[in-house]
Amino acid sequence: MKIKFAVIGQGHIGKRHAEMIRANSAAELVAVCDILPKAALGLDGMKEKFYSSVTEMLNNNSEVDVVNVCSPNGLHAEHTLQSLSAGKHVVIEKPMALKKEDCELLIHKAMQAHKQVFCVMQNRYSPPAVWLKEVVEKKIIGDIYIVQLNCYWNRDERYYAGKTWKGTQALDGGTLFTQFSHWIDLLYWLFGDIRDVQAKFADFNHKNLTEFEDSGLVNFRFMNGGMGTINYSTSAWDKNLESSITVIGSKGSLKVGGQYMDKVEYCHIKDYKMPELLPTAPANDYGAYKGSANNHHFIISNVIDTLKGNASMTTSALEGMKVVEIIERIYSLRNEDRKS
């Protein structure tokens, strides 16, 4: 029996979810929803049911098993709560929400409803990330000394042109939520929680585009030992520069780089031979800009396998909440930085 899906939001990422559901033989896309009309979204040829109201879609599709929430960040909590209340499992695009307390509310509701909440962190499926997880967990690289995460992307007026929610504090939430939460997730997934956080922020060229910073420098210590930094910006001129992670350990050093952390650029570890990795999926291409790796088909497959009892979820709601909590902690330092 096929798992039946509905998708809330038909922007770039919502369309990608719909595409991946249609492509999976064990899934069926039943309906989609968006506040914009079908014609404006380029969906005139779509065969599935189209709704302009989340409530109407949920009330008229009792057969739906899973709702994929791909609406603006600030609406993730509201739409997930509605879907859970309607008795549906939920897949939430990153970030899970913009506040830890909203994540807690969703987890509590999911437990009450006996439903699963999946969080989309598809970069965990990239071959370099899978390899790095093994190197760290098996202590092949030894004790962790220093980790540096660099994220330098381009998000200029082309990205924000005509947007109704991108760049707003209420619905976007900030650069770390919208552009770089995938990489915060990888940092947590690989090395664990952080403490002693310090940060500086700047808005170099987004003053007329966003309501928040475009760049930041963050440093911290890991709970498990070692130190780390996050250096990020959406001010790179014209196109994305890199998403990279450098690790210095007691037995060696490595760097996973490229525009989307898609290739191992350096690996020098004691008594270790670098294996040949599978190619990384290309980045999501949105025309004027590009996003992270196109691994959403893995997410849909994992949802289906988990609900059928054949696998466990790759990113749980608790992990999704942890990413939000880490970003909240970093952003709590913005007012402090303004005073200095």
C-alpha positions in Angstrom: 0.0 0.0 0.0 1.3 3.4 -0.9 2.0 6.1 1.6 -0.1 9.2 0.7 1.3 12.7 1.0 0.1 16.3 0.9 2.4 19.3 0.7 1.9 22.7 2.2 3.7 25.4 0.2 4.6 25.3 -3.4 7.7 27.6 -3.6 11.0 26.1 -4.9 11.4 23.7 -2.0 7.7 22.6 -1.9 7.8 21.8 -5.6 10.9 19.7 -5.0 9.1 17.8 -2.3 6.2 17.2 -4.6 8.6 16.1 -7.4 10.3 13.6 -5.1 7.0 12.1 -3.8 5.8 11.7 -7.4 9.1 9.9 -8.3 8.8 7.4 -5.5 6.8 4.2 -6.5 5.8 3.6 -2.8 4.3 7.1 -2.5 1.3 9.0 -3.8 0.9 12.7 -3.9 -2.7 13.5 -3.1 -2.8 17.3 -2.7 -0.8 20.5 -2.4 -1.6 23.9 -0.8 -0.4 27.4 -1.3 -1.8 30.9 -0.8 -0.8 31.9 -4.4 -3.0 30.7 -7.3 -1.9 27.8 -9.5 -1.2 30.0 -12.5 1.2 32.2 -10.5 3.0 29.1 -9.3 3.2 27.5 -12.7 1.1 24.6 -11.6 -1.6 24.8 -14.3 -0.8 21.3 -15.5 -0.7 19.7 -12.1 -3.0 16.6 -11.7 -3.3 16.5 -7.9 -5.8 18.5 -5.9 -4.8 22.1 -5.2 -6.0 24.1 -2.2 -5.5 27.7 -1.1 -6.3 26.8 2.6 -4.4 24.5 4.8 -7.6 23.8 6.9 -9.6 23.0 3.8 -6.9 20.6 2.5 -6.7 18.8 5.8 -10.5 18.6 6.2 -11.0 17.1 2.7 -8.3 14.5 2.5 -8.7 12.1 5.3 -6.8 9.5 3.4 -3.5 11.5 3.6 -0.9 9.8 5.8 1.9 12.5 5.8 1.9 16.2 5.4 5.1 17.9 4.2 5.4 21.4 5.6 7.3 23.6 3.1 5.8 27.0 4.0 7.8 30.0 5.2 10.0 29.3 8.3 7.8 31.3 10.7 4.7 29.2 9.8 6.3 25.8 10.2 5.1 25.4 13.8 1.5 26.5 13.0 1.2 24.3 10.0 2.8 21.3 11.8 0.4 21.7 14.7 -2.6 21.8 12.4 -1.4 18.7 10.6 -0.7 16.7 13.8 -4.1 17.8 15.1 -5.6 16.3 11.9 -4.0 13.0 12.7 -1.2 13.2 10.1 2.5 12.4 10.3 4.6 15.4 9.4 7.8 16.2 7.4 9.1 19.6 8.3 11.5 21.5 6.0 14.4 23.2 7.8 14.2 24.8 10.3 11.8 22.9 12.5 10.6 26.2 13.9 12.1 29.6 14.9 11.8 29.0 18.6 12.8 26.1 20.9 9.5 26.5 22.8 7.5 25.9 19.6 9.5 22.8 18.8 8.7 21.5 22.3 5.0 22.2 21.7 5.1 20.2 18.4 7.0 17.2 20.1 4.4 17.1 22.8 1.5 17.2 20.3 3.1 14.5 18.3 3.4 12.3 21.3 -0.3 12.9 22.2 -1.4 12.1 18.6 1.0 9.1 18.3 2.4 10.6 15.1 5.9 10.9 13.8 7.7 14.2 13.0 10.5 14.1 10.5 12.9 17.1 10.1 14.6 17.7 6.7 18.4 17.7 7.0 19.2 16.1 3.7 22.9 17.0 3.8 23.5 14.1 6.1 23.1 11.8 3.1 26.0 13.4 1.1 28.8 10.8 0.8 31.5 13.2 2.3 29.2 13.7 5.4 28.6 10.0 5.8 32.4 9.4 5.5 33.1 12.2 8.0 30.6 10.7 10.5 32.5 7.5 10.4 35.9 9.1 10.8 34.7 11.1 13.9 32.6 8.4 15.6 35.2 5.7 15.2 37.9 8.1 16.4 39.9 7.5 13.2 41.0 11.1 13.4 41.5 10.8 17.2 40.4 13.4 19.7 38.9 16.5 18.3 41.0 19.6 18.8 39.6 22.3 16.4 36.6 22.4 14.0 36.1 25.3 11.6 32.8 25.6 9.7 32.9 28.2 6.8 29.7 29.1 4.9 30.1 31.9 2.3 27.2 32.2 0.0 25.6 34.8 -2.3 22.1 36.0 -1.5 21.7 39.3 -3.2 18.8 41.4 -4.6 18.1 38.6 -7.2 17.2 36.2 -4.3 15.0 38.7 -2.5 13.3 40.2 -5.5 9.6 39.8 -5.3 9.7 37.8 -2.1 7.0 38.4 0.4 8.6 36.7 3.4 12.3 36.1 2.7 14.4 38.5 4.8 11.8 39.3 7.4 12.4 38.5 11.0 9.0 37.0 11.7 8.8 34.6 8.7 12.5 34.1 7.7 14.2 34.3 11.1 17.7 35.0 10.0 20.6 33.8 7.9 21.5 30.9 10.2 17.9 29.6 10.0 17.3 29.9 6.3 20.7 29.5 4.6 22.9 27.6 7.1 20.8 25.5 9.5 21.8 22.4 7.4 25.4 23.0 8.3 24.6 23.7 12.0 22.8 20.3 11.9 26.0 18.6 10.5 28.1 20.3 13.2 25.8 19.0 15.9 25.4 15.5 14.3 29.2 15.1 14.0 30.5 16.7 17.1 27.7 17.2 19.6 26.5 20.2 21.6 28.4 23.4 22.2 29.0 25.7 25.1 30.8 29.0 25.9 29.4 30.6 22.8 30.8 34.0 21.7 29.7 35.9 18.5 30.0 39.0 16.4 27.5 40.0 13.7 27.5 42.4 10.8 25.1 43.6 8.0 27.5 44.5 5.2 25.2 44.9 2.1 21.7 43.6 3.1 20.4 46.7 4.9 17.8 47.2 2.1 17.1 43.5 1.7 16.7 41.9 5.1 15.8 42.7 8.7 18.8 40.9 10.2 22.5 40.3 9.8 24.2 38.9 6.6 27.4 37.8 8.3 28.7 36.4 11.6 31.7 35.0 13.4 30.9 32.5 16.1 33.3 30.6 18.4 32.6 28.0 21.1 33.8 24.9 22.9 32.3 21.4 22.3 30.7 19.6 25.2 32.7 16.5 24.1 36.0 18.4 24.0 37.7 20.7 21.5 36.9 24.1 20.1 35.0 25.3 17.1 34.1 28.3 15.0 31.4 29.1 12.5 32.2 31.8 10.0 29.2 32.7 7.7 28.0 35.3 5.2 25.5 35.7 2.4 27.5 38.7 1.1 29.8 36.7 -1.3 29.7 38.5 -4.6 27.6 37.1 -7.5 27.7 33.4 -6.5 28.3 31.0 -3.6 31.9 30.6 -2.6 32.0 27.6 -0.2 30.5 25.5 2.5 33.5 23.8 4.2 34.5 22.1 7.4 38.1 21.6 8.6 38.9 19.2 11.4 42.1 19.1 13.4 42.4 15.9 15.5 45.1 14.2 17.5 45.7 11.6 14.7 45.3 13.8 11.6 43.6 16.6 9.8 41.0 16.9 7.0 38.9 19.3 5.1 35.6 18.7 3.3 34.9 21.6 1.0 33.5 22.8 -2.3 30.5 25.1 -2.6 28.2 22.7 -0.8 30.6 20.5 1.3 30.6 18.1 -1.6 34.2 16.9 -1.8 37.1 15.9 0.4 39.8 18.5 -0.3 42.4 17.2 2.2 42.8 14.1 4.3 46.0 13.3 6.2 45.4 10.8 9.0 47.8 8.4 10.7 47.8 4.9 9.2 44.6 5.6 7.2 43.9 5.4 3.5 41.2 7.6 2.1 38.4 5.5 0.5 36.8 6.3 -2.8 33.5 8.0 -2.2 30.4 8.0 -4.3 29.7 11.2 -6.2 27.7 13.9 -4.3 24.3 14.9 -5.7 24.3 18.3 -7.4 23.0 21.4 -5.6 19.4 22.4 -5.8 19.4 24.9 -8.7 16.9 27.8 -8.4 18.1 29.8 -11.4 19.6 33.0 -9.9 21.1 31.1 -6.9 21.8 27.5 -5.7 21.1 25.8 -2.4 22.2 22.6 -0.7 22.5 19.1 -2.2 19.5 17.6 -3.9 19.0 14.7 -1.5 15.3 15.0 -0.8 14.6 11.6 -2.4 16.4 10.1 0.5 14.1 11.9 2.9 11.0 10.6 1.2 12.3 7.1 1.1 13.2 7.2 4.8 9.8 8.5 5.7 8.1 5.6 3.9 10.5 3.0 5.3 10.1 4.3 8.8 6.3 4.3 8.7 6.4 0.8 7.3 8.6 -0.3 10.1 11.6 -1.0 7.9 13.9 1.7 9.2 14.4 4.4 11.8 14.2 8.1 11.0 17.4 9.9 10.0 16.6 13.2 11.6 14.2 13.2 14.6 12.2 16.0 16.0 14.5 16.1 19.0 17.5 16.7 16.7 15.5 19.3 14.7 14.8 21.1 18.0 18.5 21.0 19.0 19.5 22.8 15.8 16.9 25.5 16.6 18.1 25.8 20.2 21.7 26.2 19.1 20.8 28.9 16.6 18.7 30.6 19.2 21.6 30.6 21.6 23.9 32.2 19.0 21.3 34.8 18.0 20.7 35.7 21.7 24.1 37.3 21.6 23.2 39.8 18.8 22.0 42.5 21.3 25.1 42.0 23.3 27.3 42.5 20.2 25.5 45.7 19.3 26.4 47.2 22.7 30.1 46.4 22.4 
